[in-house]
């Protein structure tokens, strides 16, 4: 996690932001949109170069974006870091990370391929969980167990999806419902209703079907690479938007690009999130890591046998492999 830890100066920035802002009751945090914004509004305005729409992925910020042969900004290498070893009592539970449930439409798009799980593969993965007595639990149930070092059902697993793509609702949700599974989808609120993303009505419908909706910022920006003021606005505004839509608190957050530091982690706790998930790889968790929970990335050309191995499960049946 050291690659994301910023200098101690950001802690000072956190204190300044929290003390100076008082526009939102009960939070002590100023949250204003670009319209009617305070003096730091220019710092909060979305940057259209933040990310290529439709290619939401974790990024290492090694330098400015480059224009590739496709004419699109190259969004960088996917993070593959391993979570630091937890201290204190630990709880084992794989938290899976999905993005798209689709056949990647552009064969030359390596990033899109890596983030895409074909629908047939997703069905096979869910069938594997059902066939081998995995217990799909909610993220909240996992967090409670991690916090209290409590016992979980045998072969526990948590399903999470990043970005709020429309294929979560059209392709993934029906399969999970058929098995009685649940999941958490982290929604980019500024993209709800855009092509390829869930509409607010679909987000609300998923919530009412028992799926959890988490916040994933307004504009999908790398929080450790922007100012404290903008990071505050991105996180709180996405939370408020979802809470207004859903009519209840939103307690889960995912760091876009897996980008976070000590300041951002403290901010997530300050905003009342009970957990924030990262893109670091790991299946063993401790109570001290609830603001940077590790996950297991799923997608691309992953074989069902690899999926089983990553979950610590038995090899797939021959019939499952044939399917």
C-alpha positions in Angstrom: 0.0 0.0 0.0 3.0 2.2 0.3 2.7 3.3 -3.3 -0.5 5.1 -2.4 0.6 6.8 0.8 1.1 10.5 0.3 3.3 12.8 2.4 2.1 13.8 5.8 1.1 17.2 4.4 -2.1 15.7 3.2 -3.1 15.0 6.8 -2.7 18.7 7.4 -4.9 19.3 4.4 -7.6 17.1 5.9 -7.6 19.1 9.1 -8.0 22.3 7.1 -10.8 21.0 5.0 -12.7 19.6 7.9 -12.3 22.8 10.0 -13.0 25.3 7.2 -16.1 23.6 5.8 -19.5 23.6 7.5 -22.0 23.7 4.7 -23.4 20.2 5.3 -25.2 19.4 8.6 -23.8 16.6 10.6 -20.7 16.1 8.5 -18.7 19.3 9.0 -17.8 18.9 5.3 -18.5 21.4 2.6 -20.0 19.8 -0.5 -20.9 22.0 -3.3 -21.3 21.3 -7.0 -19.7 23.3 -9.8 -22.9 25.5 -9.8 -22.9 28.1 -7.1 -19.6 26.8 -5.9 -17.2 28.3 -3.3 -13.8 29.7 -4.0 -12.2 26.3 -4.7 -14.8 25.5 -7.4 -12.3 25.5 -10.2 -10.4 22.8 -8.4 -13.6 20.7 -8.1 -14.7 20.9 -11.7 -14.4 17.6 -13.5 -11.5 17.3 -15.9 -12.6 15.7 -19.2 -9.2 14.1 -19.5 -9.6 12.2 -16.3 -10.6 9.0 -18.0 -11.8 7.5 -21.3 -15.6 6.9 -21.0 -16.5 3.3 -21.2 -13.0 2.1 -20.2 -13.1 2.4 -16.4 -10.1 0.6 -15.0 -7.6 0.8 -12.2 -4.5 2.8 -13.1 -1.0 3.4 -11.9 -0.2 7.0 -12.3 3.3 6.8 -13.7 2.9 9.9 -16.0 0.5 11.7 -18.3 -1.8 9.8 -20.5 -0.6 8.9 -24.0 -2.6 8.7 -27.2 -2.4 5.2 -28.6 -3.1 3.7 -32.0 -6.8 3.6 -31.3 -7.0 7.3 -30.9 -8.0 7.0 -27.2 -6.0 7.9 -24.1 -4.0 5.0 -22.8 -5.3 4.5 -19.3 -2.3 2.7 -18.0 -1.3 -0.6 -16.5 -3.8 -2.4 -14.2 -2.8 -2.5 -10.6 -1.8 -6.0 -9.5 -0.4 -5.2 -6.0 -0.8 -7.5 -3.1 -2.4 -6.2 0.1 -0.1 -5.9 3.0 -0.2 -8.7 5.6 -2.9 -7.9 8.1 -2.1 -7.6 11.8 -4.2 -9.0 14.6 -7.1 -11.4 14.3 -7.9 -12.2 10.7 -10.9 -13.4 8.7 -10.8 -15.3 5.4 -13.3 -14.2 2.8 -12.7 -13.7 -0.9 -14.2 -10.4 -2.1 -14.5 -10.8 -5.9 -14.2 -7.8 -8.2 -16.1 -7.7 -11.5 -16.5 -4.9 -14.0 -18.3 -5.7 -17.3 -20.4 -8.8 -17.9 -20.1 -8.8 -21.7 -18.2 -10.0 -24.7 -15.5 -7.3 -25.2 -16.7 -5.4 -28.4 -13.2 -4.3 -29.4 -10.6 -7.1 -29.8 -7.7 -4.6 -29.8 -8.9 -3.1 -26.4 -6.6 -4.9 -23.9 -8.0 -3.0 -21.0 -11.6 -3.6 -21.9 -10.8 -7.3 -22.4 -9.3 -7.6 -19.0 -12.3 -6.0 -17.4 -14.9 -8.1 -19.3 -16.4 -11.4 -18.1 -18.4 -13.0 -20.9 -22.0 -13.7 -19.9 -21.6 -17.5 -20.4 -18.5 -17.5 -18.2 -20.3 -15.5 -15.5 -23.1 -18.1 -15.6 -20.6 -20.9 -15.2 -18.9 -19.1 -12.3 -22.2 -18.6 -10.5 -23.1 -22.2 -11.2 -19.8 -23.3 -9.8 -20.5 -21.4 -6.5 -23.9 -23.1 -6.3 -22.6 -26.6 -7.1 -19.8 -26.5 -4.6 -21.7 -25.1 -1.6 -20.2 -21.6 -1.5 -22.1 -19.1 0.7 -22.5 -15.8 -1.1 -22.8 -13.2 1.6 -23.2 -9.5 1.5 -20.3 -7.1 1.9 -21.9 -5.8 5.1 -22.0 -9.4 6.6 -18.3 -9.8 5.7 -17.4 -6.4 7.3 -19.2 -7.3 10.5 -17.4 -10.6 10.7 -14.0 -9.0 10.0 -14.6 -6.3 12.6 -15.7 -8.7 15.3 -13.5 -11.7 14.1 -16.8 -13.6 14.0 -17.4 -17.0 12.3 -18.7 -17.0 8.7 -20.5 -19.8 6.9 -18.3 -22.3 5.2 -16.8 -21.2 1.8 -17.9 -17.6 2.1 -17.6 -15.3 -0.9 -18.6 -11.7 -1.6 -19.5 -10.5 -5.1 -18.7 -6.8 -6.0 -19.0 -4.9 -9.2 -17.4 -1.6 -10.0 -18.7 1.4 -12.0 -22.5 0.7 -12.4 -22.5 -0.6 -15.9 -25.8 -1.4 -17.5 -24.9 -5.1 -18.0 -24.9 -5.5 -14.2 -28.6 -5.1 -14.4 -29.3 -6.8 -17.7 -26.8 -9.7 -17.6 -25.5 -10.3 -14.1 -28.4 -9.5 -11.9 -30.8 -12.1 -13.4 -28.3 -14.9 -13.0 -27.6 -14.0 -9.4 -31.3 -13.7 -8.6 -31.8 -17.2 -10.0 -29.3 -18.6 -7.5 -30.5 -16.4 -4.6 -27.1 -14.6 -4.5 -26.5 -11.0 -3.6 -23.8 -8.4 -4.5 -22.6 -4.9 -4.2 -22.4 -2.5 -7.2 -20.2 0.6 -6.8 -21.9 3.2 -8.9 -20.3 6.3 -10.6 -23.1 8.7 -10.0 -22.1 11.2 -12.7 -22.5 8.5 -15.3 -25.9 7.1 -14.3 -28.1 7.2 -17.4 -25.2 7.5 -19.9 -24.8 4.9 -22.6 -23.5 1.7 -21.1 -24.3 2.6 -17.5 -27.4 1.9 -15.4 -30.1 4.5 -15.2 -31.2 5.8 -11.8 -34.3 3.7 -12.2 -32.2 0.5 -12.6 -30.0 1.4 -9.7 -33.1 1.9 -7.5 -34.6 -1.4 -8.8 -31.4 -3.3 -8.0 -31.4 -1.9 -4.5 -35.1 -2.9 -4.0 -34.2 -6.4 -5.2 -31.8 -6.7 -2.3 -28.5 -5.8 -4.0 -26.3 -3.2 -2.2 -25.3 0.0 -4.0 -22.0 1.6 -3.0 -20.5 5.0 -3.9 -17.7 5.3 -6.5 -17.3 9.1 -6.8 -19.1 11.4 -9.2 -16.5 11.4 -12.0 -14.3 8.3 -11.4 -11.2 10.3 -10.6 -8.0 9.0 -8.9 -8.6 10.4 -5.4 -4.9 10.3 -4.3 -4.0 12.4 -7.4 -6.4 15.3 -6.8 -6.8 18.1 -4.3 -8.3 17.4 -0.8 -11.2 19.7 -1.6 -12.1 17.9 -4.8 -11.7 14.5 -3.3 -14.1 15.5 -0.5 -16.6 16.7 -3.0 -16.3 13.6 -5.2 -16.8 11.2 -2.4 -19.5 13.0 -0.4 -21.5 14.1 -3.5 -21.7 10.6 -4.8 -22.8 9.4 -1.4 -25.5 12.1 -1.1 -26.8 11.5 -4.6 -27.3 7.8 -4.0 -28.8 8.3 -0.6 -31.4 10.7 -2.1 -32.2 8.2 -4.8 -32.4 5.1 -2.6 -33.8 6.7 0.5 -31.4 5.1 3.0 -27.7 5.5 4.0 -25.0 4.4 1.6 -22.2 2.8 3.7 -19.8 1.2 1.1 -17.2 2.9 -1.1 -14.8 1.8 -3.7 -11.7 3.8 -4.7 -11.6 4.6 -8.4 -8.5 3.1 -10.0 -7.6 1.7 -6.6 -6.2 5.1 -5.9 -6.1 6.1 -2.2 -3.8 7.3 0.5 -3.9 8.0 4.2 -5.9 11.2 3.7 -8.5 9.5 1.5 -8.9 6.6 3.9 -9.5 9.0 6.8 -12.0 10.9 4.7 -13.9 7.7 3.9 -14.2 7.0 7.6 -15.2 10.6 8.4 -18.0 10.4 5.8 -19.5 7.5 7.6 -18.6 4.7 5.2 -18.3 1.4 7.1 -15.9 0.1 4.5 -13.9 1.1 1.5 -12.6 -1.4 -1.0 -9.4 -1.3 -3.0 -8.0 -3.1 -6.0 -5.2 -4.7 -4.0 -5.2 -8.5 -4.1 -5.9 -10.5 -1.0 -8.4 -12.8 0.8 -7.3 -12.4 4.4 -8.7 -9.3 6.2 -8.4 -7.7 9.6 -10.4 -5.0 11.4 -7.6 -2.5 10.8 -8.1 -2.8 7.0 -11.8 -2.0 6.7 -10.9 1.2 4.8 -8.7 -0.6 2.3 -10.2 -4.0 1.9 -8.5 -6.2 -0.7 -10.3 -8.0 -3.5 -9.8 -10.7 -6.1 -10.1 -9.5 -9.7 -12.2 -11.5 -12.1 -12.4 -11.0 -15.9 -10.6 -11.5 -19.2 -9.6 -15.0 -20.1 -9.9 -16.5 -16.6 -10.5 -20.2 -16.8 -13.1 -21.8 -14.5 -10.2 -23.8 -12.9 -8.4 -20.6 -12.1 -11.6 -19.1 -10.7 -11.9 -22.2 -8.4 -8.3 -22.0 -7.3 -8.6 -18.2 -6.5 -11.6 -19.0 -4.3 -9.9 -21.8 -2.5 -12.5 -24.3 -3.8 -12.4 -27.7 -5.3 -11.7 -28.3 -9.0 -14.7 -27.8 -11.2 -16.7 -30.9 -12.2 -16.0 -32.2 -15.7 -19.5 -31.2 -16.7 -18.8 -27.6 -15.5 -15.7 -27.4 -17.6 -17.5 -28.7 -20.7 -20.2 -26.1 -20.2 
